[in-house]
Amino acid sequence: MFGVVFPNRSFPLDISTFTQIDTTHWLLDMNHFVGESYDSIREICIFLLNNFTLPPDKALALYIQSPGTPFLFCGAVTLSRPSAVLSLPWPEPGTGSSGQLMAPDAPPLSAKIGVSVEDLAALTSLDVAAERKIERLALKVGENLFNFMQSFCGVDGSKLIVPMDILDRWFKKFQERAKRDPEYLKGFAM
């Protein structure tokens, strides 16, 4: 049905590595894979296998869970997008959903990766990390514009006054810097 690879960390793992919960849900216990260093794994590649037919209105969604936290959606694959490299933004471990302490002889909580078949229409995005990167990029560019404009502002009562050509000047400076320094734009995406 599907497989996963942890880039630079594993060979392809097929569905048999996961525990099947029911016909549409699977779990990978990270204790069996890397133990407590699960948060050092920052990416996963999930892919559909050639002989698996996922209905066109369905997606294979991937979630992560740190010990004591709820599952966090990371992204999905579909028939039209049969593989994806997804970021794994592991949440800080919590105290458990009930907030109660565990019994001393209870097995330790572990991080998990969950995979489930879901309605494509119910998913907000196929790649959450890519959307976050775009959002961070837009905020950084906006902050750059604001700082540039602020250095030319005058104040008239409760209004800021800026020169009429300020956007043109900023955009030209921004373009020139991006052409001169290929690393400049990468700094915005961090």
ROTORDREN-228187 format. One record per atom (N, C-alpha, C, O): residue in three letters; x negated, y negated, z negated. Coordinates in pm, whole numbers, padded with zeros to 5 digits, always signed. Each point is the difference from the previous one (the first is absolute). Layout:
REM ROTORDREN-228187
ALAXYZ/...
//
This chain:
REM ROTORDREN-228187
MET-00082+00119+00000/MET+00082-00119+00000/MET-00087-00127+00000/MET+00015-00084+00089/PHE-00107+00070-00189/PHE-00086-00118-00006/PHE-00132+00039-00065/PHE-00015+00107-00058/GLY-00079-00197+00070/GLY-00130+00018-00064/GLY-00051-00135-00047/GLY+00051-00104+00040/VAL-00153+00108-00125/VAL-00063-00123-00047/VAL-00151+00018+00002/VAL-00052+00112-00008/VAL-00017-00225+00019/VAL-00145-00004-00011/VAL-00033-00121-00085/VAL+00058-00107+00018/PHE-00150+00124-00110/PHE-00053-00113-00074/PHE-00129-00038+00073/PHE-00100+00070-00013/PRO+00101-00181+00090/PRO-00117-00034+00082/PRO-00129+00000-00082/PRO-00008-00058-00108/ASN-00092+00124+00164/ASN-00133+00014-00060/ASN+00001+00077-00131/ASN-00101+00003-00071/ARG+00214+00062+00037/ARG+00008+00071-00128/ARG+00048+00144+00014/ARG-00024+00082-00088/SER+00092-00049+00201/SER+00056+00135+00008/SER+00010+00047+00144/SER-00007-00078+00095/PHE+00023+00209-00083/PHE+00041+00059+00126/PHE+00152-00015+00005/PHE+00062-00033-00101/PRO-00001+00056+00217/PRO+00146-00007+00004/PRO+00065+00098-00099/PRO-00041+00116-00010/LEU+00140-00165-00061/LEU+00077+00082-00093/LEU+00138+00016+00058/LEU+00064-00098+00039/ASP-00016+00223-00033/ASP+00134+00019+00056/ASP+00103+00006-00112/ASP-00031-00017-00118/ILE+00153+00041+00158/ILE+00113-00002-00094/ILE-00016+00103-00112/ILE+00059-00015-00107/SER-00138+00120+00131/SER-00016+00104-00104/SER-00076-00052-00122/SER+00005+00061-00106/THR-00077-00174+00120/THR-00070-00061-00113/THR+00098-00069-00094/THR-00029-00019-00118/PHE+00145-00017+00170/PHE+00104-00070-00076/PHE+00093+00101-00066/PHE+00016+00112+00049/THR+00044-00153-00159/THR+00106+00079-00063/THR+00132-00046+00059/THR+00032-00119-00005/GLN+00045+00212+00059/GLN+00129-00036+00058/GLN+00104-00005-00111/GLN+00023+00099-00069/ILE+00039-00218+00054/ILE+00102-00021-00103/ILE+00136+00049+00049/ILE+00072+00070-00071/ASP-00038-00107+00194/ASP+00120+00048+00067/ASP-00025-00009+00150/ASP-00116-00012+00041/THR+00219+00018+00042/THR-00022+00005+00144/THR-00052-00130+00058/THR-00047-00001+00115/THR+00052-00110-00189/THR-00044-00129+00055/THR-00101-00073-00089/THR-00031-00116+00026/HIS-00022+00182-00131/HIS-00093-00068-00092/HIS-00118+00091-00034/HIS+00016+00118-00028/TRP-00138-00179+00030/TRP-00122+00071-00033/TRP-00087-00087-00090/TRP+00005-00123+00009/LEU-00084+00187-00096/LEU-00090-00071-00090/LEU-00140+00058+00007/LEU-00018+00121+00009/LEU-00081-00210-00012/LEU-00139+00039-00011/LEU-00050-00052-00134/LEU-00005-00121-00022/ASP-00033+00212-00065/ASP-00055-00038-00131/ASP-00146-00036+00019/ASP-00081+00085+00037/MET+00046-00209-00062/MET-00136-00047+00023/MET-00100+00061-00097/MET-00120-00004+00027/ASN+00167+00060-00141/ASN-00091+00068-00093/ASN-00068+00118+00069/ASN-00117+00028-00025/HIS+00192+00042+00111/HIS-00056+00115+00070/HIS-00097-00042+00109/HIS-00086+00078+00041/PHE+00100-00202+00005/PHE-00086-00046+00109/PHE-00123-00075-00051/PHE-00112+00034+00038/VAL+00132-00135-00121/VAL-00114-00082-00048/VAL+00001-00026-00149/VAL-00092-00065-00051/GLY+00191+00114-00021/GLY+00004-00023-00144/GLY+00033-00144-00033/GLY+00083-00063+00066/GLU-00148+00011-00169/GLU+00032-00134-00047/GLU-00052-00111+00090/GLU+00035-00116-00020/SER-00117+00148+00119/SER-00054-00104+00089/SER+00090-00022+00121/SER-00046-00042+00106/TYR+00175+00071-00121/TYR+00095-00016+00111/TYR-00002-00143+00054/TYR+00019-00020+00120/ASP-00041-00079-00207/ASP+00006-00139+00045/ASP-00120-00041+00085/ASP-00002-00111+00053/SER-00097+00199-00039/SER-00111-00028+00090/SER+00038+00032+00145/SER-00071-00039+00093/ILE+00180+00109-00075/ILE+00049+00031+00135/ILE+00094-00113+00041/ILE+00108-00014-00056/ARG-00151-00066+00152/ARG+00072-00123+00036/ARG+00079+00013+00129/ARG+00080-00089+00030/GLU-00098+00197+00047/GLU+00071+00017+00126/GLU+00040+00144+00020/GLU-00063+00092-00053/ILE+00169-00075+00131/ILE+00044+00132+00039/ILE+00049-00009+00144/ILE+00062-00098+00040/CYS-00091+00201+00036/CYS+00055+00011+00135/CYS+00104+00110-00006/CYS-00031+00113-00037/ILE+00152-00145+00073/ILE+00108+00099+00005/ILE+00039+00017+00145/ILE+00006-00098+00075/PHE+00022+00221-00035/PHE+00033+00025+00140/PHE+00101+00114+00012/PHE+00003+00092-00081/LEU+00079-00102+00185/LEU+00094+00106+00033/LEU-00074+00103+00083/LEU-00084-00035+00083/LEU+00115+00161-00103/LEU-00060+00105+00081/LEU+00077+00013+00131/LEU+00119-00031+00006/ASN-00186+00077+00097/ASN+00059+00006+00135/ASN+00130+00076+00009/ASN+00090-00040+00074/ASN-00077+00147-00146/ASN+00118+00084+00016/ASN+00116-00040-00092/ASN+00103+00067-00002/PHE-00118-00175-00074/PHE+00107-00044-00089/PHE+00087-00103+00069/PHE-00051-00098+00056/THR+00179+00118-00061/THR+00094-00094+00060/THR+00074-00073-00111/THR+00084+00058-00068/LEU-00117-00184+00052/LEU+00068-00087-00096/LEU+00112-00071+00077/LEU-00026-00054+00107/PRO+00148+00053-00158/PRO+00106-00071+00071/PRO-00039-00147+00023/PRO-00069-00059-00083/PRO+00112-00001+00193/PRO-00041-00137+00033/PRO+00042-00105-00103/PRO-00060-00107-00007/ASP+00164+00136-00072/ASP+00046-00096-00100/ASP-00060+00025-00138/ASP+00043-00059-00099/LYS-00142+00148+00092/LYS-00064+00035-00128/LYS-00147-00040+00001/LYS-00060-00019+00105/ALA+00005+00006-00224/ALA-00142-00031-00018/ALA-00055+00088-00110/ALA+00073+00047-00087/LEU-00202-00025+00092/LEU-00069+00071-00107/LEU-00070-00106-00083/LEU-00103-00055+00042/ALA+00158+00025-00159/ALA-00048-00110-00086/ALA-00102+00053-00099/ALA+00010+00113-00048/LEU-00110-00198+00017/LEU-00105+00037-00093/LEU+00004-00094-00120/LEU+00011-00122+00015/TYR-00020+00180-00134/TYR+00003-00074-00126/TYR-00120+00040-00084/TYR-00054+00109+00016/ILE+00013-00198-00107/ILE-00103+00035-00098/ILE+00054-00029-00140/ILE+00089-00083-00019/GLN-00145+00155-00077/GLN+00041-00020-00139/GLN-00121+00018-00090/GLN-00061+00107-00002/SER+00027-00209-00072/SER-00104+00011-00104/SER+00067+00059-00123/SER+00123-00006-00012/PRO-00200+00064-00080/PRO+00061+00056-00121/PRO+00086-00103-00073/PRO-00045-00111-00030/GLY+00169+00149+00001/GLY+00089-00085-00078/GLY+00061-00117+00076/GLY+00053-00092-00062/THR-00058+00093+00195/THR+00059-00109+00079/THR+00102+00059+00098/THR-00005+00120+00028/PRO+00095-00203+00023/PRO+00092+00051+00102/PRO-00073+00015+00134/PRO-00109-00055+00019/PHE+00169+00129+00073/PHE-00057+00015+00133/PHE+00001-00133+00074/PHE+00094-00079-00014/LEU-00199+00054+00093/LEU-00015-00122+00077/LEU-00009+00037+00148/LEU-00086+00080+00039/PHE+00174-00138+00043/PHE+00003+00027+00144/PHE-00123-00059+00067/PHE-00034-00116-00024/CYS-00034+00194+00109/CYS-00120-00047+00070/CYS+00019-00012+00150/CYS-00069-00080+00064/GLY+00160+00155-00006/GLY+00019-00005+00144/GLY+00064+00129+00049/GLY+00038+00086-00079/ALA-00026-00075+00212/ALA+00068+00116+00056/ALA-00047+00027+00142/ALA-00060-00086+00065/VAL+00087+00207-00019/VAL-00022+00037+00139/VAL+00133+00046+00059/VAL+00089+00046-00071/THR-00079-00061+00203/THR+00120+00038+00074/THR-00043+00071+00128/THR-00119+00011+00028/LEU+00216+00035+00050/LEU-00034+00060+00129/LEU-00070-00099+00091/LEU-00090+00037+00075/SER+00131-00164-00080/SER-00064-00101+00084/SER-00131-00051-00060/SER-00077-00066+00069/ARG+00052+00096-00193/ARG-00126-00036-00070/ARG-00042+00123-00080/ARG+00016+00004-00122/PRO-00072+00098+00192/PRO-00022+00130-00064/PRO-00117+00008-00096/PRO-00019+00103-00066/SER-00060-00210+00055/SER-00108+00001-00100/SER-00024-00143-00046/SER+00030-00096+00071/ALA-00085+00085-00190/ALA-00030-00133-00055/ALA-00106+00014-00108/ALA-00002+00098-00075/VAL-00086-00198+00069/VAL-00093-00011-00112/VAL+00060-00104-00094/VAL+00018-00116+00037/LEU+00013+00159-00158/LEU+00068-00085-00097/LEU-00091-00030-00119/LEU-00075+00087-00045/SER+00082-00209-00005/SER-00072-00037-00121/SER+00071+00059-00121/SER+00122+00014-00001/LEU-00199+00019-00101/LEU+00054+00055-00124/LEU-00027-00098-00114/LEU-00103+00010-00066/PRO+00194-00103+00042/PRO-00019-00099-00108/PRO+00046+00057-00135/PRO+00107-00037-00050/TRP-00185+00124-00007/TRP+00039+00069-00123/TRP+00037-00099-00109/TRP-00079-00089-00033/PRO+00200+00103-00025/PRO+00036-00088-00112/PRO-00079+00037-00125/PRO-00049+00113-00012/GLU+00036-00208-00079/GLU-00065+00030-00128/GLU+00082+00106-00073/GLU+00122-00008-00002/PRO-00189+00108-00058/PRO+00076+00102-00073/PRO+00086-00064-00109/PRO-00041-00096-00065/GLY+00161+00151+00046/GLY+00093-00052-00100/GLY+00011+00093-00119/GLY-00079+00092-00018/THR+00178-00120-00061/THR+00020+00080-00121/THR+00103+00110+00021/THR+00034+00072-00094/GLY+00017-00059+00215/GLY+00103+00099+00026/GLY+00133-00068+00014/GLY+00024-00106-00058/SER+00065+00168+00135/SER+00129-00063+00026/SER+00084-00012-00126/SER+00081-00092-00012/SER-00099+00184-00083/SER+00079-00008-00121/SER-00070-00082-00108/SER+00062-00040-00099/GLY-00191+00014+00117/GLY-00075-00076-00099/GLY-00037+00082-00123/GLY-00054-00054-00096/GLN+00084+00185+00099/GLN-00029+00084-00115/GLN-00138+00064+00016/GLN-00047+00022+00111/LEU-00014+00007-00223/LEU-00128+00070+00004/LEU+00022+00146+00032/LEU+00104+00058-00033/MET-00203+00001+00098/MET+00011+00141+00035/MET-00044+00086-00118/MET-00073-00046-00088/ALA+00116+00170+00088/ALA-00043+00095-00101/ALA-00149+00028+00019/ALA-00049-00003+00113/PRO-00025+00030-00223/PRO-00145+00021+00011/PRO-00037+00116+00092/PRO-00106-00003+00062/ASP+00191+00106-00052/ASP-00033+00116+00083/ASP+00057-00010+00141/ASP-00013+00093+00079/ALA+00077-00207-00046/ALA+00057-00018+00133/ALA-00112-00022+00102/ALA-00101-00062-00033/PRO+00119+00112+00156/PRO-00102-00025+00101/PRO-00008-00149+00030/PRO+00101-00070-00007/PRO-00219+00020+00041/PRO-00013-00143+00027/PRO+00081-00041+00123/PRO+00018+00077+00094/LEU+00030-00200-00097/LEU+00070-00053+00116/LEU-00100-00016+00113/LEU-00118-00025-00025/SER+00165+00038+00147/SER-00092-00014+00112/SER+00061-00089+00107/SER+00121-00019+00005/ALA-00208-00033+00078/ALA+00045-00078+00115/ALA+00054+00095+00105/ALA-00043+00115+00009/LYS+00138-00165+00070/LYS+00062+00084+00101/LYS+00019-00077+00130/LYS+00014-00122+00000/ILE-00012+00195+00107/ILE+00040-00053+00130/ILE+00126+00075+00038/ILE+00002+00123+00002/GLY+00102-00198+00029/GLY+00127+00059+00038/GLY+00029-00027+00146/GLY-00031-00107+00052/VAL+00091+00204+00014/VAL+00041-00013+00139/VAL+00145+00042+00008/VAL+00039+00103-00057/SER+00043-00182+00128/SER+00140+00037+00012/SER+00054-00039+00137/SER-00046-00096+00061/VAL+00144+00172-00016/VAL+00071-00032+00124/VAL+00111-00096-00039/VAL+00081+00030-00088/GLU-00077-00147+00155/GLU+00099-00102-00034/GLU+00059-00062+00126/GLU-00055+00013+00109/ASP+00168-00081-00126/ASP+00060-00073+00111/ASP-00091-00116+00038/ASP-00040-00079-00086/LEU+00009+00068+00214/LEU-00087-00106+00048/LEU+00058-00138-00030/LEU-00073-00092-00034/ALA+00204+00078+00047/ALA+00066-00129-00023/ALA-00012-00045-00146/ALA+00007-00120-00027/ALA-00024+00213-00066/ALA-00007-00035-00142/ALA-00138-00050-00041/ALA-00015-00058-00107/LEU-00086+00079+00191/LEU-00135-00043-00034/LEU-00021-00144+00044/LEU+00037-00038+00112/THR-00095-00041-00199/THR-00022-00141+00031/THR-00114-00020+00099/THR+00001-00096+00077/SER-00099+00185-00078/SER-00118-00015+00084/SER-00063+00137+00020/SER+00016+00090-00082/LEU-00090-00076+00192/LEU-00073+00124+00019/LEU-00140-00008-00058/LEU-00062+00103-00026/ASP+00010-00225+00004/ASP-00133-00017-00056/ASP-00001-00120-00094/ASP-00020-00114+00044/VAL+00040+00138-00170/VAL+00009-00104-00102/VAL-00132-00077-00012/VAL+00002-00122-00012/ALA-00115+00192+00015/ALA-00129-00066-00017/ALA-00028-00099+00114/ALA-00055-00107-00023/ALA+00093+00143+00145/ALA-00021-00092+00113/ALA+00083-00126-00019/ALA-00047-00110+00030/GLU+00169+00124-00080/GLU+00083-00118-00026/GLU-00063-00087-00108/GLU+00003-00123+00010/ARG-00059+00185-00114/ARG-00065-00078-00107/ARG-00122-00075+00053/ARG-00024-00114-00039/LYS-00052+00178+00129/LYS-00117-00066+00058/LYS+00043-00121+00083/LYS-00063-00105-00008/ILE+00169+00120+00086/ILE+00050-00112+00080/ILE+00048-00112-00090/ILE-00025-00117+00028/GLU+00093+00151-00136/GLU+00048-00100-00095/GLU-00116-00075-00064/GLU+00002-00122-00011/ARG-00107+00197-00031/ARG-00118-00064-00058/ARG-00069-00091+00101/ARG-00045-00109-00035/LEU+00036+00154+00160/LEU-00061-00081+00105/LEU+00076-00130+00020/LEU-00060-00107+00007/ALA+00192+00116+00001/ALA+00082-00121+00019/ALA-00016-00096-00118/ALA-00010-00121+00019/LEU+00007+00174-00140/LEU-00018-00086-00118/LEU-00136-00068+00000/LEU-00010-00117-00035/LYS-00095+00190+00073/LYS-00134-00058+00002/LYS-00011-00109+00108/LYS-00062-00104-00025/VAL+00120+00126+00143/VAL-00003-00100+00106/VAL+00078-00123-00045/VAL-00044-00113+00021/GLY+00160+00135-00083/GLY+00079-00113-00052/GLY-00075-00077-00107/GLY+00005-00123-00003/GLU-00075+00193-00083/GLU-00079-00065-00104/GLU-00113-00083+00061/GLU-00030-00110-00047/ASN-00032+00163+00153/ASN-00105-00072+00070/ASN+00054-00129+00061/ASN-00063-00105-00010/LEU+00179+00113+00072/LEU+00065-00118+00059/LEU+00034-00103-00109/LEU-00027-00119+00015/PHE+00085+00167-00124/PHE+00036-00089-00109/PHE-00122-00074-00055/PHE+00004-00122-00020/ASN-00113+00195-00004/ASN-00121-00062-00053/ASN-00058-00103+00098/ASN-00047-00106-00042/PHE+00051+00138+00171/PHE-00049-00094+00101/PHE+00086-00126+00000/PHE-00052-00112-00001/MET+00184+00129+00001/MET+00091-00115+00002/MET-00014-00084-00126/MET+00005-00122+00005/GLN-00021+00189-00117/GLN-00010-00070-00128/GLN-00121-00095-00004/GLN+00004-00103-00066/SER-00109+00140+00137/SER-00119-00085-00001/SER+00019-00129+00080/SER-00081-00092-00010/PHE+00188+00084+00090/PHE+00028-00120+00079/PHE+00126-00073-00046/PHE+00041-00098+00062/CYS+00021+00145-00169/CYS+00128-00053-00046/CYS-00014-00134-00071/CYS-00100-00028-00067/GLY+00202-00051+00084/GLY+00019-00120-00080/GLY+00132+00016-00074/GLY+00081+00085+00035/VAL-00059-00164-00137/VAL+00122+00010-00079/VAL+00077-00131+00012/VAL-00056-00108-00012/ASP+00186+00122+00037/ASP+00090-00115+00005/ASP+00118+00033-00090/ASP+00098+00060+00044/GLY-00107-00099-00169/GLY+00104+00035-00097/GLY-00004+00150-00026/GLY-00098+00053-00051/SER+00207+00015+00086/SER+00007+00145-00021/SER-00022+00077+00130/SER+00028+00120+00006/LYS-00077-00188+00099/LYS-00021+00065+00130/LYS-00150+00005+00032/LYS-00076-00091-00033/LEU+00037+00201+00099/LEU-00136+00011+00051/LEU-00001-00052+00143/LEU+00090+00033+00078/ILE-00186-00110-00044/ILE-00015-00055+00134/ILE-00122+00066+00064/ILE-00109-00003-00057/VAL+00127+00062+00175/VAL-00111+00063+00072/VAL-00009-00060+00140/VAL+00101-00044+00054/PRO-00219+00042+00005/PRO-00013-00050+00137/PRO+00083+00085+00097/PRO+00017+00120-00021/MET+00033-00182+00127/MET+00085+00071+00096/MET-00072+00114+00070/MET+00063+00100+00034/ASP-00193-00112-00012/ASP-00073+00103+00074/ASP-00062+00106-00092/ASP-00087+00076+00044/ILE+00128-00069-00168/ILE-00064+00088-00097/ILE+00010+00148+00040/ILE-00097+00074-00015/LEU+00212-00031+00066/LEU+00015+00140+00040/LEU-00091+00033+00118/LEU-00063+00106+00002/ASP+00055-00196+00096/ASP-00090+00022+00114/ASP-00144+00009-00047/ASP-00074+00088+00045/ARG+00031-00176-00134/ARG-00137+00000-00050/ARG-00030+00130-00076/ARG-00106+00060+00017/TRP+00200-00020-00101/TRP-00019+00124-00076/TRP-00010+00120+00094/TRP-00089+00084-00015/PHE+00180-00076+00112/PHE+00004+00115+00090/PHE-00128+00008+00084/PHE-00054+00109+00019/LYS+00006-00222+00031/LYS-00125-00001+00077/LYS-00117+00046-00087/LYS-00082+00080+00044/LYS+00075-00131-00166/LYS-00107+00040-00092/LYS+00009+00149-00030/LYS-00101+00070-00002/PHE+00222-00021-00021/PHE+00023+00141-00030/PHE-00045+00087+00117/PHE-00070+00099-00020/GLN+00109-00135+00143/GLN-00038+00076+00120/GLN-00152-00001+00021/GLN-00059+00104+00028/GLU-00002-00221-00042/GLU-00146-00010+00019/GLU-00075+00087-00100/GLU-00096+00068+00036/ARG+00140-00071-00159/ARG-00066+00080-00104/ARG+00017+00149+00029/ARG-00094+00078-00019/ALA+00212-00038+00064/ALA+00025+00140+00031/ALA-00085+00047+00119/ALA-00046+00114+00001/LYS+00025-00201+00098/LYS-00084+00035+00116/LYS-00148+00010-00040/LYS-00071+00089+00046/ARG+00026-00180-00132/ARG-00140-00003-00044/ARG-00034+00117-00091/ARG-00108+00059+00010/ASP+00199-00026-00097/ASP-00027+00099-00104/ASP+00104+00113+00006/ASP+00111-00018-00051/PRO-00145+00133+00111/PRO+00097+00110+00010/PRO+00046+00052-00136/PRO+00108+00059-00009/GLU-00185-00078-00094/GLU+00036+00047-00134/GLU+00099-00094-00071/GLU+00060+00037-00101/TYR-00043-00158+00155/TYR+00085-00101-00064/TYR+00144+00049-00020/TYR+00055-00010-00109/LEU+00005+00064+00215/LEU+00138+00048-00011/LEU+00012+00122-00089/LEU+00103+00020-00065/LYS-00207+00062+00062/LYS+00003+00118-00087/LYS+00009-00040-00147/LYS+00059+00071-00081/GLY-00117-00187+00047/GLY+00008-00050-00136/GLY+00142-00036-00041/GLY+00033+00006-00119/PHE+00051-00041+00214/PHE+00140-00032-00028/PHE+00079+00128-00028/PHE+00096-00003-00077/ALA-00134+00112+00138/ALA+00077+00125-00012/ALA-00031+00076-00127/ALA+00073+00094-00033/MET-00177-00129-00039/MET-00037+00074-00121/MET+00104-00011-00107/MET-00017+00057-00108/
//
